[in-house]
Amino acid sequence: MSWLRRIFQLTLLMMALALGMLALYQHRFPAPPAPPRPLPPLTGTIDRILIEKSARRLTVFRDGEALRSYGIALGFAPEGDKIRQGDGKTPEGRFRINRRNAASAFHLSLGLDYPQQNDLIRAAAGGYSPGGDIFIHGQPNALFGKATLRHDWTEGCIALADTEIEELWRIAPIGTTVEIRP
């Protein structure tokens, strides 16, 4: 009978050790936090977009209230204002959305009214092209929506993730003001 008592005591000791190890493990390695809930889609229209190049951020506004911000990629040489075609810079200043292209080489695109008159005058005086075709757009269609390039890779445009440009496409009408800051 004493050997049965010993087996019972040994079993209790093993269970106590296992519970202690489990408690220690859970204390050292807590469960990861739950992922953030997706934001509800924006509805209606916006009247202003603010792009902060140094923060790589695009924020949309309605009646002065910031509604949402998105991470962005810029031209491959983003420091400074766009001067000429091929410089890889994203222009700075105040613009308007003046066209929409659902069939571009990138997932949806909203065109900006760049170059403006002062850009054309400066370029004519310097004997070079100021560039053009500056858009807010999604990722290259060749990626089939499977990847988001976050490094600065465009020719001077502002790039978003495909899901983000889809939301912006729905809420940004032609005429929306776009301010691009350094």
LUMFI-41879 format. One record per residue: residue number from 1; residue in three letters; chain; z, x, y of N, C-alpha, C, O in turn. Coordinates in steps of 0.05 Angstrom, whole numbers. Atoms other than C-alpha are relative to their C-alpha. Example, Ala and Ser with C-alpha at 12.3 -4.5 7.8 and 13.67 -1.06 7.14 Angstrom:
! residues 2
+-----+------+------+--------+--------+--------+--------+--------+--------+--------+--------+--------+--------+--------+--------+
! pos ! code ! unit !     nw !     nu !     nv !    caw !    cau !    cav !     cw !     cu !     cv !     ow !     ou !     ov !
+-----+------+------+--------+--------+--------+--------+--------+--------+--------+--------+--------+--------+--------+--------+
!   1 !  ALA !    A !      0 !     18 !    -24 !    156 !    246 !    -90 !      0 !     18 !     24 !     13 !     39 !     24 !
!   2 !  SER !    A !     -1 !    -16 !    -24 !    143 !    273 !    -21 !     14 !    -15 !     22 !     18 !     -5 !     44 !
+-----+------+------+--------+--------+--------+--------+--------+--------+--------+--------+--------+--------+--------+--------+
This chain:
! residues 182
+-----+------+------+--------+--------+--------+--------+--------+--------+--------+--------+--------+--------+--------+--------+
! pos ! code ! unit !     nw !     nu !     nv !    caw !    cau !    cav !     cw !     cu !     cv !     ow !     ou !     ov !
+-----+------+------+--------+--------+--------+--------+--------+--------+--------+--------+--------+--------+--------+--------+
!   1 !  MET !    A !      0 !     16 !    -24 !      0 !      0 !      0 !      0 !     17 !     25 !    -12 !      9 !     46 !
!   2 !  SER !    A !     -2 !    -17 !    -23 !     14 !     57 !     48 !    -28 !     10 !      8 !    -34 !     13 !     32 !
!   3 !  TRP !    A !     27 !     -9 !     -7 !    -59 !     79 !     44 !    -15 !    -22 !     15 !    -32 !    -16 !     32 !
!   4 !  LEU !    A !     12 !     22 !    -15 !    -81 !      9 !     68 !     10 !     -1 !     29 !     -5 !     -6 !     47 !
!   5 !  ARG !    A !    -12 !     -1 !    -27 !    -33 !     15 !    127 !    -13 !     22 !     16 !    -19 !     19 !     39 !
!   6 !  ARG !    A !     12 !    -23 !    -13 !    -63 !     83 !    143 !    -29 !     -7 !      8 !    -38 !      0 !     31 !
!   7 !  ILE !    A !     28 !      7 !     -6 !   -135 !     56 !    141 !      1 !    -20 !     23 !    -16 !    -18 !     42 !
!   8 !  PHE !    A !     -2 !     19 !    -22 !   -114 !     -2 !    186 !      7 !     14 !     26 !     -5 !      8 !     47 !
!   9 !  GLN !    A !     -8 !    -14 !    -24 !    -80 !     45 !    236 !    -24 !     17 !     10 !    -29 !     19 !     34 !
!  10 !  LEU !    A !     23 !    -16 !     -8 !   -141 !     91 !    235 !    -22 !    -17 !     12 !    -35 !     -8 !     31 !
!  11 !  THR !    A !     20 !     18 !    -11 !   -187 !     32 !    247 !      7 !     -8 !     28 !    -10 !     -8 !     46 !
!  12 !  LEU !    A !     -9 !      7 !    -27 !   -145 !     10 !    307 !     -3 !     23 !     19 !    -12 !     19 !     42 !
!  13 !  LEU !    A !      3 !    -24 !    -17 !   -145 !     81 !    334 !    -29 !      4 !      8 !    -35 !     10 !     31 !
!  14 !  MET !    A !     29 !     -3 !     -5 !   -221 !     85 !    328 !    -10 !    -21 !     20 !    -26 !    -15 !     37 !
!  15 !  MET !    A !      8 !     21 !    -18 !   -230 !     19 !    363 !     11 !      5 !     28 !     -4 !      0 !     48 !
!  16 !  ALA !    A !    -11 !     -7 !    -26 !   -184 !     40 !    420 !    -15 !     22 !     13 !    -21 !     21 !     37 !
!  17 !  LEU !    A !     16 !    -22 !    -11 !   -222 !    105 !    428 !    -28 !    -10 !      9 !    -38 !     -2 !     30 !
!  18 !  ALA !    A !     27 !     10 !     -7 !   -289 !     68 !    428 !      1 !    -16 !     26 !    -16 !    -14 !     43 !
!  19 !  LEU !    A !     -3 !     16 !    -25 !   -264 !     19 !    482 !      5 !     18 !     24 !     -5 !     13 !     45 !
!  20 !  GLY !    A !     -5 !    -19 !    -21 !   -238 !     77 !    523 !    -25 !     14 !      9 !    -30 !     18 !     33 !
!  21 !  MET !    A !     25 !    -14 !     -6 !   -304 !    114 !    519 !    -20 !    -19 !     14 !    -33 !    -11 !     33 !
!  22 !  LEU !    A !     17 !     19 !    -13 !   -342 !     51 !    538 !      8 !     -5 !     29 !     -9 !     -6 !     47 !
!  23 !  ALA !    A !    -10 !      3 !    -27 !   -298 !     40 !    599 !     -6 !     24 !     17 !    -14 !     21 !     40 !
!  24 !  LEU !    A !      6 !    -24 !    -15 !   -307 !    112 !    620 !    -30 !      2 !      6 !    -37 !      9 !     28 !
!  25 !  TYR !    A !     29 !      0 !     -4 !   -382 !    108 !    611 !     -9 !    -19 !     22 !    -25 !    -12 !     39 !
!  26 !  GLN !    A !      8 !     20 !    -20 !   -388 !     45 !    652 !     10 !      8 !     28 !     -3 !      2 !     48 !
!  27 !  HIS !    A !    -11 !    -10 !    -26 !   -345 !     76 !    707 !    -17 !     22 !     11 !    -23 !     23 !     35 !
!  28 !  ARG !    A !     16 !    -23 !     -9 !   -387 !    139 !    710 !    -29 !     -8 !      6 !    -41 !      3 !     25 !
!  29 !  PHE !    A !     28 !      7 !     -3 !   -455 !    105 !    705 !     -2 !    -30 !      4 !     -8 !    -46 !    -14 !
!  30 !  PRO !    A !      1 !     29 !     -5 !   -452 !     37 !    739 !    -29 !    -10 !     -3 !    -48 !      5 !     -1 !
!  31 !  ALA !    A !     27 !     12 !      2 !   -510 !    -11 !    730 !    -15 !      3 !     26 !     -2 !      1 !     47 !
!  32 !  PRO !    A !     15 !     -3 !    -25 !   -566 !     -1 !    780 !      0 !    -26 !     16 !      2 !    -48 !      4 !
!  33 !  PRO !    A !      1 !     25 !    -16 !   -568 !    -50 !    838 !    -25 !    -17 !     -6 !    -46 !     -6 !    -14 !
!  34 !  ALA !    A !     23 !     18 !      4 !   -614 !   -110 !    832 !    -21 !      7 !     21 !    -14 !     13 !     44 !
!  35 !  PRO !    A !     21 !     -5 !    -20 !   -681 !   -100 !    866 !      1 !    -21 !     23 !     10 !    -43 !     18 !
!  36 !  PRO !    A !     -1 !     20 !    -22 !   -687 !   -133 !    935 !    -18 !    -23 !     -6 !    -39 !    -20 !    -18 !
!  37 !  ARG !    A !     17 !     24 !      4 !   -714 !   -203 !    935 !    -25 !      2 !     18 !    -23 !     12 !     41 !
!  38 !  PRO !    A !     24 !     -1 !    -17 !   -785 !   -208 !    960 !      3 !    -19 !     24 !     15 !    -41 !     22 !
!  39 !  LEU !    A !     -1 !     17 !    -24 !   -791 !   -236 !   1031 !    -19 !    -23 !     -3 !    -40 !    -21 !    -15 !
!  40 !  PRO !    A !     19 !     22 !      1 !   -821 !   -304 !   1039 !    -25 !      6 !     17 !    -23 !     21 !     36 !
!  41 !  PRO !    A !     24 !     -6 !    -15 !   -893 !   -303 !   1063 !      2 !    -10 !     29 !     14 !    -31 !     34 !
!  42 !  LEU !    A !      1 !     10 !    -28 !   -904 !   -308 !   1138 !    -21 !    -22 !      2 !    -41 !    -22 !    -12 !
!  43 !  THR !    A !     19 !     22 !     -5 !   -938 !   -371 !   1163 !     -6 !     -2 !     29 !      8 !     11 !     46 !
!  44 !  GLY !    A !      8 !      3 !    -29 !   -971 !   -392 !   1228 !    -16 !     25 !      8 !    -28 !     38 !     -8 !
!  45 !  THR !    A !     15 !    -23 !    -11 !  -1002 !   -339 !   1273 !     19 !     17 !     16 !     40 !      8 !     26 !
!  46 !  ILE !    A !    -14 !    -19 !    -17 !   -977 !   -278 !   1309 !    -15 !      4 !     26 !    -39 !     -3 !     27 !
!  47 !  ASP !    A !     15 !     -5 !    -25 !   -994 !   -256 !   1380 !      0 !     30 !      7 !    -13 !     37 !     27 !
!  48 !  ARG !    A !     -1 !    -29 !     -7 !   -978 !   -181 !   1379 !      6 !     16 !    -25 !     21 !      8 !    -43 !
!  49 !  ILE !    A !     -5 !    -20 !     20 !   -979 !   -121 !   1333 !      8 !     26 !     14 !     -7 !     34 !     32 !
!  50 !  LEU !    A !     -9 !    -26 !    -10 !   -941 !    -57 !   1349 !     -2 !     20 !    -22 !      9 !     16 !    -44 !
!  51 !  ILE !    A !      3 !    -22 !     19 !   -961 !      6 !   1313 !     13 !     25 !     12 !      6 !     34 !     33 !
!  52 !  GLU !    A !    -14 !    -25 !     -9 !   -914 !     66 !   1319 !     -8 !     22 !    -19 !      1 !     24 !    -42 !
!  53 !  LYS !    A !     12 !    -20 !     17 !   -952 !    125 !   1293 !     21 !     19 !    -11 !     20 !     25 !    -35 !
!  54 !  SER !    A !    -20 !    -19 !      9 !   -893 !    173 !   1289 !     19 !    -11 !    -21 !     28 !      4 !    -39 !
!  55 !  ALA !    A !    -17 !     13 !     20 !   -852 !    123 !   1249 !    -16 !    -10 !    -24 !     -5 !    -20 !    -44 !
!  56 !  ARG !    A !     18 !     11 !     21 !   -913 !    103 !   1206 !      7 !    -29 !     -6 !     12 !    -37 !    -29 !
!  57 !  ARG !    A !     -9 !     28 !      2 !   -895 !     30 !   1220 !    -17 !    -18 !     17 !    -25 !    -12 !     39 !
!  58 !  LEU !    A !     14 !     22 !    -14 !   -933 !    -33 !   1239 !     19 !    -24 !      0 !     28 !    -32 !    -21 !
!  59 !  THR !    A !    -18 !     23 !     -2 !   -891 !    -91 !   1265 !    -16 !    -23 !     13 !    -30 !    -19 !     32 !
!  60 !  VAL !    A !     14 !     24 !    -10 !   -917 !   -162 !   1277 !     20 !    -17 !     16 !     44 !    -19 !      9 !
!  61 !  PHE !    A !    -17 !     16 !    -18 !   -890 !   -207 !   1333 !    -12 !    -27 !      5 !    -36 !    -31 !      4 !
!  62 !  ARG !    A !      8 !     26 !    -10 !   -892 !   -279 !   1353 !     19 !     -7 !     22 !     44 !     -8 !     18 !
!  63 !  ASP !    A !    -17 !      7 !    -23 !   -867 !   -299 !   1422 !     22 !     20 !      5 !     45 !     12 !     11 !
!  64 !  GLY !    A !    -19 !    -21 !     -6 !   -832 !   -232 !   1430 !     20 !      6 !    -22 !     35 !     25 !    -20 !
!  65 !  GLU !    A !    -19 !     -4 !     22 !   -794 !   -237 !   1364 !    -14 !     16 !    -23 !    -36 !      8 !    -32 !
!  66 !  ALA !    A !     11 !    -16 !     22 !   -807 !   -183 !   1311 !      5 !    -16 !    -26 !     27 !    -25 !    -32 !
!  67 !  LEU !    A !     -2 !     16 !     24 !   -822 !   -219 !   1246 !      1 !     17 !    -26 !     15 !     10 !    -44 !
!  68 !  ARG !    A !      1 !    -16 !     24 !   -837 !   -164 !   1196 !    -12 !     27 !      7 !    -28 !     30 !     26 !
!  69 !  SER !    A !     11 !    -27 !     -3 !   -852 !    -89 !   1191 !    -11 !      9 !    -26 !     -2 !      2 !    -48 !
!  70 !  TYR !    A !     13 !    -11 !     23 !   -897 !    -52 !   1143 !     -4 !     30 !      3 !     -7 !     40 !     26 !
!  71 !  GLY !    A !      7 !    -28 !     -1 !   -906 !     21 !   1125 !    -30 !      4 !      0 !    -45 !    -12 !    -11 !
!  72 !  ILE !    A !     29 !     -4 !     -4 !   -974 !     49 !   1143 !     -8 !     29 !     -6 !      9 !     47 !     -6 !
!  73 !  ALA !    A !     12 !    -27 !      0 !  -1020 !    109 !   1133 !    -20 !      0 !     23 !    -30 !    -20 !     31 !
!  74 !  LEU !    A !     17 !     -4 !    -24 !  -1061 !    137 !   1191 !    -24 !     18 !     -7 !    -29 !     25 !    -30 !
!  75 !  GLY !    A !     21 !    -19 !      3 !  -1119 !    183 !   1203 !     10 !     26 !    -11 !     34 !     32 !     -9 !
!  76 !  PHE !    A !     -9 !    -25 !     13 !  -1117 !    250 !   1167 !     11 !     21 !     19 !     23 !     40 !      9 !
!  77 !  ALA !    A !    -11 !    -18 !    -20 !  -1099 !    286 !   1232 !     13 !    -17 !     22 !      3 !    -19 !     44 !
!  78 !  PRO !    A !    -10 !     22 !    -16 !  -1053 !    234 !   1264 !     12 !      8 !     27 !     16 !    -10 !     44 !
!  79 !  GLU !    A !    -14 !     -8 !    -25 !  -1020 !    275 !   1320 !    -20 !     -2 !     24 !    -42 !      9 !     23 !
!  80 !  GLY !    A !     16 !      2 !    -24 !  -1047 !    257 !   1389 !    -20 !    -24 !     -1 !    -23 !    -37 !    -21 !
!  81 !  ASP !    A !     19 !     22 !     -4 !  -1098 !    206 !   1415 !    -27 !      7 !    -11 !    -35 !     31 !    -11 !
!  82 !  LYS !    A !     28 !     -5 !     10 !  -1168 !    198 !   1386 !    -17 !      8 !     24 !    -16 !     -5 !     45 !
!  83 !  ILE !    A !     18 !    -10 !    -21 !  -1218 !    237 !   1428 !    -29 !     -4 !     -8 !    -45 !    -14 !      8 !
!  84 !  ARG !    A !     28 !      0 !      8 !  -1282 !    241 !   1388 !     -3 !     -8 !    -30 !     16 !     -7 !    -45 !
!  85 !  GLN !    A !      6 !      7 !     28 !  -1315 !    218 !   1324 !      6 !     24 !    -18 !     -1 !     46 !    -12 !
!  86 !  GLY !    A !     -5 !    -20 !     20 !  -1292 !    256 !   1263 !     26 !     16 !      4 !     31 !     34 !    -12 !
!  87 !  ASP !    A !    -25 !    -16 !     -5 !  -1226 !    283 !   1293 !     23 !     -9 !    -18 !     44 !      5 !    -18 !
!  88 !  GLY !    A !    -22 !      9 !     18 !  -1184 !    243 !   1242 !     24 !    -11 !     14 !     45 !    -15 !      1 !
!  89 !  LYS !    A !    -23 !     11 !    -15 !  -1139 !    215 !   1296 !     -2 !    -30 !      3 !    -24 !    -42 !      3 !
!  90 !  THR !    A !     -1 !     28 !     -5 !  -1117 !    144 !   1306 !      4 !     -4 !     30 !     21 !      8 !     41 !
!  91 !  PRO !    A !     -2 !      3 !    -30 !  -1127 !    120 !   1378 !     27 !    -11 !      8 !     41 !    -25 !     -8 !
!  92 !  GLU !    A !    -25 !     10 !    -12 !  -1068 !    104 !   1423 !     -8 !    -17 !     23 !    -27 !    -12 !     37 !
!  93 !  GLY !    A !      5 !     18 !    -22 !  -1065 !     48 !   1474 !      2 !    -29 !     -8 !     13 !    -36 !    -28 !
!  94 !  ARG !    A !      0 !     29 !      5 !  -1074 !    -27 !   1479 !    -28 !     -9 !     -7 !    -47 !     -3 !      6 !
!  95 !  PHE !    A !     26 !     10 !     11 !  -1129 !    -61 !   1439 !      3 !    -29 !     -7 !     25 !    -41 !     -5 !
!  96 !  ARG !    A !      0 !     27 !     11 !  -1147 !   -129 !   1412 !    -16 !      0 !    -26 !    -34 !     16 !    -30 !
!  97 !  ILE !    A !     16 !      5 !     24 !  -1171 !   -152 !   1344 !    -25 !    -15 !      9 !    -23 !    -36 !     21 !
!  98 !  ASN !    A !     25 !     13 !     -9 !  -1244 !   -168 !   1356 !    -20 !     -7 !    -22 !    -41 !    -18 !    -17 !
!  99 !  ARG !    A !     17 !      8 !     22 !  -1273 !   -177 !   1287 !     16 !      2 !    -26 !     37 !     15 !    -28 !
! 100 !  ARG !    A !    -13 !      1 !     27 !  -1255 !   -190 !   1214 !    -22 !      5 !    -20 !    -44 !     -5 !    -18 !
! 101 !  ASN !    A !     19 !     -6 !     20 !  -1290 !   -163 !   1153 !     12 !     -3 !    -28 !     28 !     14 !    -36 !
! 102 !  ALA !    A !    -11 !      4 !     27 !  -1274 !   -191 !   1084 !    -16 !     15 !    -21 !     -7 !     17 !    -44 !
! 103 !  ALA !    A !     17 !    -14 !     19 !  -1330 !   -150 !   1052 !     -2 !     30 !      6 !    -22 !     43 !      0 !
! 104 !  SER !    A !      1 !    -28 !     -6 !  -1312 !    -80 !   1076 !      5 !     17 !    -25 !     10 !      6 !    -46 !
! 105 !  ALA !    A !     -5 !    -19 !     22 !  -1305 !    -18 !   1032 !     30 !      2 !     -6 !     38 !     14 !    -26 !
! 106 !  PHE !    A !    -29 !      0 !      4 !  -1230 !    -28 !   1039 !      9 !    -29 !     -2 !     -5 !    -47 !      7 !
! 107 !  HIS !    A !     -9 !     27 !      5 !  -1189 !    -89 !   1020 !      6 !    -14 !     27 !     27 !     -9 !     38 !
! 108 !  LEU !    A !     -1 !     15 !    -25 !  -1200 !   -134 !   1081 !      3 !     19 !     24 !     16 !     40 !     21 !
! 109 !  SER !    A !     -3 !    -17 !    -24 !  -1205 !   -105 !   1151 !     -1 !    -16 !     26 !    -17 !    -35 !     28 !
! 110 !  LEU !    A !     -2 !     12 !    -27 !  -1187 !   -126 !   1222 !     -9 !     21 !     20 !      5 !     41 !     23 !
! 111 !  GLY !    A !     11 !    -20 !    -19 !  -1229 !    -90 !   1274 !     13 !      0 !     27 !     21 !    -21 !     37 !
! 112 !  LEU !    A !    -11 !     -2 !    -27 !  -1202 !    -64 !   1340 !    -22 !      6 !     20 !    -43 !     18 !     12 !
! 113 !  ASP !    A !     20 !     -4 !    -20 !  -1240 !    -61 !   1405 !      1 !     29 !     12 !      3 !     33 !     36 !
! 114 !  TYR !    A !      2 !    -28 !     -7 !  -1243 !     15 !   1406 !    -28 !      9 !     -7 !    -38 !      1 !    -28 !
! 115 !  PRO !    A !     -9 !    -13 !    -25 !  -1276 !     52 !   1440 !      0 !    -20 !     24 !    -16 !    -39 !     24 !
! 116 !  GLN !    A !     -1 !     16 !    -24 !  -1258 !     22 !   1507 !    -15 !     15 !     22 !    -24 !     37 !     18 !
! 117 !  GLN !    A !     16 !    -12 !    -22 !  -1292 !     36 !   1574 !      8 !     28 !      7 !    -10 !     45 !     11 !
! 118 !  ASN !    A !     -8 !    -28 !     -7 !  -1250 !     97 !   1591 !     -7 !     20 !    -21 !    -12 !     43 !    -15 !
! 119 !  ASP !    A !      8 !    -18 !     22 !  -1264 !    127 !   1522 !    -30 !      6 !      2 !    -37 !     29 !     -2 !
! 120 !  LEU !    A !     29 !     -4 !     -2 !  -1339 !    117 !   1532 !     -7 !     19 !     23 !    -24 !     36 !     21 !
! 121 !  ILE !    A !      5 !    -17 !    -24 !  -1337 !    149 !   1602 !      7 !     29 !     -6 !     -8 !     47 !      0 !
! 122 !  ARG !    A !     -9 !    -27 !      7 !  -1297 !    209 !   1577 !    -19 !     14 !    -19 !    -26 !     37 !    -16 !
! 123 !  ALA !    A !     18 !    -12 !     20 !  -1343 !    220 !   1517 !    -27 !      6 !     12 !    -38 !     27 !      6 !
! 124 !  ALA !    A !     26 !     -6 !    -13 !  -1406 !    214 !   1559 !      2 !     25 !     18 !    -17 !     41 !     18 !
! 125 !  ALA !    A !     -3 !    -23 !    -17 !  -1379 !    265 !   1608 !      2 !     26 !    -17 !     -6 !     47 !     -8 !
! 126 !  GLY !    A !     -3 !    -23 !     17 !  -1362 !    312 !   1550 !    -23 !      5 !    -19 !    -25 !     25 !    -32 !
! 127 !  GLY !    A !     23 !     -4 !     16 !  -1427 !    301 !   1514 !      5 !     -4 !    -30 !     -8 !      9 !    -47 !
! 128 !  TYR !    A !     -6 !      5 !     29 !  -1398 !    275 !   1448 !      5 !    -30 !     -4 !      7 !    -45 !     15 !
! 129 !  SER !    A !     -5 !     28 !      7 !  -1387 !    209 !   1412 !     31 !     -5 !     -2 !     45 !     12 !    -13 !
! 130 !  PRO !    A !    -29 !      6 !      2 !  -1318 !    176 !   1420 !      8 !    -10 !    -28 !     32 !    -14 !    -34 !
! 131 !  GLY !    A !     -6 !     12 !     26 !  -1323 !    148 !   1349 !      1 !    -30 !      4 !     -5 !    -41 !     25 !
! 132 !  GLY !    A !     -2 !     29 !     -1 !  -1313 !     75 !   1333 !      8 !    -10 !    -28 !     18 !      5 !    -44 !
! 133 !  ASP !    A !     -8 !     12 !     26 !  -1301 !     27 !   1275 !     28 !      7 !     -7 !     34 !     16 !    -29 !
! 134 !  ILE !    A !    -28 !     -3 !      6 !  -1226 !     31 !   1280 !     10 !    -27 !    -10 !      8 !    -47 !      4 !
! 135 !  PHE !    A !     -9 !     25 !     13 !  -1195 !    -21 !   1234 !     29 !      3 !    -10 !     39 !     25 !    -14 !
! 136 !  ILE !    A !    -24 !      2 !     16 !  -1129 !    -43 !   1205 !    -10 !    -11 !    -27 !    -22 !    -33 !    -28 !
! 137 !  HIS !    A !     12 !      9 !     26 !  -1146 !    -48 !   1131 !     18 !      7 !    -23 !     39 !     20 !    -20 !
! 138 !  GLY !    A !    -15 !     -6 !     25 !  -1121 !    -45 !   1059 !    -10 !     26 !    -12 !    -22 !     43 !      1 !
! 139 !  GLN !    A !      7 !    -23 !     16 !  -1134 !      6 !   1005 !    -30 !      0 !     -7 !    -43 !    -21 !     -6 !
! 140 !  PRO !    A !     28 !     -1 !      9 !  -1202 !     30 !    982 !     -5 !    -19 !    -23 !     11 !    -20 !    -42 !
! 141 !  ASN !    A !      6 !     19 !     22 !  -1235 !    -23 !    938 !     -3 !     14 !    -27 !      0 !      2 !    -48 !
! 142 !  ALA !    A !      3 !    -15 !     25 !  -1249 !     32 !    887 !     26 !      3 !    -15 !     26 !     10 !    -39 !
! 143 !  LEU !    A !    -26 !     -1 !     14 !  -1174 !     31 !    871 !      7 !    -26 !    -15 !     26 !    -27 !    -30 !
! 144 !  PHE !    A !     -3 !     26 !     14 !  -1180 !    -42 !    847 !     28 !    -11 !      4 !     38 !    -25 !    -14 !
! 145 !  GLY !    A !    -27 !     11 !     -5 !  -1112 !    -58 !    878 !     22 !     11 !    -17 !     44 !      0 !    -18 !
! 146 !  LYS !    A !    -19 !    -11 !     19 !  -1076 !    -14 !    828 !     17 !     22 !     12 !     37 !     31 !      0 !
! 147 !  ALA !    A !    -16 !    -22 !    -13 !  -1050 !     40 !    877 !      0 !     -4 !     30 !    -18 !    -16 !     41 !
! 148 !  THR !    A !     -2 !     -1 !    -29 !  -1028 !     48 !    948 !      3 !     29 !      9 !     22 !     42 !      2 !
! 149 !  LEU !    A !     -1 !    -27 !    -10 !  -1043 !    113 !    983 !     18 !      0 !     25 !     12 !    -13 !     44 !
! 150 !  ARG !    A !    -19 !      1 !    -22 !   -984 !    127 !   1029 !     -3 !     25 !     19 !      8 !     25 !     41 !
! 151 !  HIS !    A !      4 !    -22 !    -18 !  -1005 !    195 !   1057 !    -21 !     -7 !     21 !    -36 !    -26 !     17 !
! 152 !  ASP !    A !     20 !      5 !    -21 !  -1048 !    198 !   1120 !    -28 !      9 !    -11 !    -33 !     32 !    -15 !
! 153 !  TRP !    A !     25 !     -5 !     14 !  -1118 !    192 !   1091 !    -25 !    -12 !     14 !    -47 !     -5 !      6 !
! 154 !  THR !    A !     23 !     14 !    -11 !  -1163 !    149 !   1136 !    -15 !     18 !     20 !     -6 !     41 !     26 !
! 155 !  GLU !    A !     15 !    -15 !    -21 !  -1215 !    172 !   1187 !     10 !     -6 !     28 !      0 !      5 !     48 !
! 156 !  GLY !    A !    -12 !      7 !    -26 !  -1172 !    143 !   1243 !     10 !    -29 !     -1 !     22 !    -38 !     19 !
! 157 !  CYS !    A !     -9 !     28 !      2 !  -1157 !     72 !   1218 !     29 !     -1 !     -8 !     42 !     20 !    -11 !
! 158 !  ILE !    A !    -27 !      5 !      8 !  -1090 !     42 !   1201 !     -1 !    -14 !    -28 !    -14 !    -35 !    -30 !
! 159 !  ALA !    A !      2 !     11 !     27 !  -1081 !     29 !   1126 !     27 !    -11 !     -9 !     48 !      0 !     -5 !
! 160 !  LEU !    A !    -23 !     13 !     11 !  -1033 !    -19 !   1092 !     -4 !     -3 !    -30 !    -26 !      2 !    -40 !
! 161 !  ALA !    A !      3 !      8 !     27 !  -1019 !    -38 !   1020 !    -17 !    -26 !     -1 !    -17 !    -41 !     19 !
! 162 !  ASP !    A !     18 !     23 !      1 !  -1067 !    -92 !    996 !     15 !    -26 !      4 !      5 !    -44 !     18 !
! 163 !  THR !    A !    -15 !     25 !     -3 !  -1013 !   -146 !    992 !      8 !     -4 !     29 !     10 !    -26 !     39 !
! 164 !  GLU !    A !     -8 !      2 !    -29 !   -992 !   -130 !   1064 !    -24 !     -7 !     17 !    -21 !    -23 !     36 !
! 165 !  ILE !    A !     23 !      8 !    -16 !  -1063 !   -133 !   1093 !     -7 !    -29 !     -6 !    -17 !    -43 !     12 !
! 166 !  GLU !    A !      5 !     28 !      6 !  -1071 !   -200 !   1057 !     17 !    -18 !     17 !      8 !    -38 !     28 !
! 167 !  GLU !    A !    -18 !     16 !    -17 !  -1011 !   -227 !   1094 !     -8 !      3 !     30 !    -10 !    -18 !     44 !
! 168 !  LEU !    A !      9 !     -4 !    -28 !  -1034 !   -196 !   1161 !    -26 !    -15 !      5 !    -29 !    -27 !     26 !
! 169 !  TRP !    A !     26 !     14 !     -2 !  -1104 !   -225 !   1149 !      4 !    -30 !      6 !    -10 !    -42 !     22 !
! 170 !  ARG !    A !     -6 !     29 !     -3 !  -1074 !   -295 !   1144 !     12 !     -7 !     28 !      7 !    -29 !     38 !
! 171 !  ILE !    A !    -16 !      7 !    -24 !  -1032 !   -291 !   1208 !    -10 !     12 !     26 !      0 !      5 !     47 !
! 172 !  ALA !    A !      9 !    -14 !    -24 !  -1071 !   -246 !   1257 !    -28 !    -10 !      7 !    -48 !     -2 !     -5 !
! 173 !  PRO !    A !     27 !      9 !     -8 !  -1128 !   -283 !   1292 !    -14 !     20 !     18 !     -2 !     39 !     28 !
! 174 !  ILE !    A !     15 !    -15 !    -20 !  -1183 !   -252 !   1333 !     13 !     -4 !     27 !     20 !    -27 !     34 !
! 175 !  GLY !    A !    -13 !      1 !    -26 !  -1154 !   -236 !   1401 !     28 !     10 !      0 !     40 !     14 !     21 !
! 176 !  THR !    A !    -27 !    -10 !      2 !  -1087 !   -212 !   1375 !      2 !     27 !     14 !    -15 !     45 !      9 !
! 177 !  THR !    A !     -5 !    -26 !    -13 !  -1060 !   -155 !   1419 !     11 !     20 !    -20 !     28 !     14 !    -36 !
! 178 !  VAL !    A !    -10 !    -21 !     16 !  -1050 !    -89 !   1384 !      6 !     24 !     18 !    -11 !     34 !     32 !
! 179 !  GLU !    A !     -8 !    -23 !    -16 !  -1010 !    -34 !   1417 !      6 !     23 !    -20 !     22 !     20 !    -39 !
! 180 !  ILE !    A !     -4 !    -23 !     17 !  -1013 !     35 !   1385 !     14 !     22 !     16 !      3 !     32 !     36 !
! 181 !  ARG !    A !    -16 !    -21 !    -14 !   -959 !     84 !   1407 !      1 !     26 !    -16 !     -3 !     25 !    -40 !
! 182 !  PRO !    A !     -2 !    -26 !     14 !   -952 !    158 !   1391 !     22 !      0 !    -21 !     26 !     20 !    -35 !
+-----+------+------+--------+--------+--------+--------+--------+--------+--------+--------+--------+--------+--------+--------+
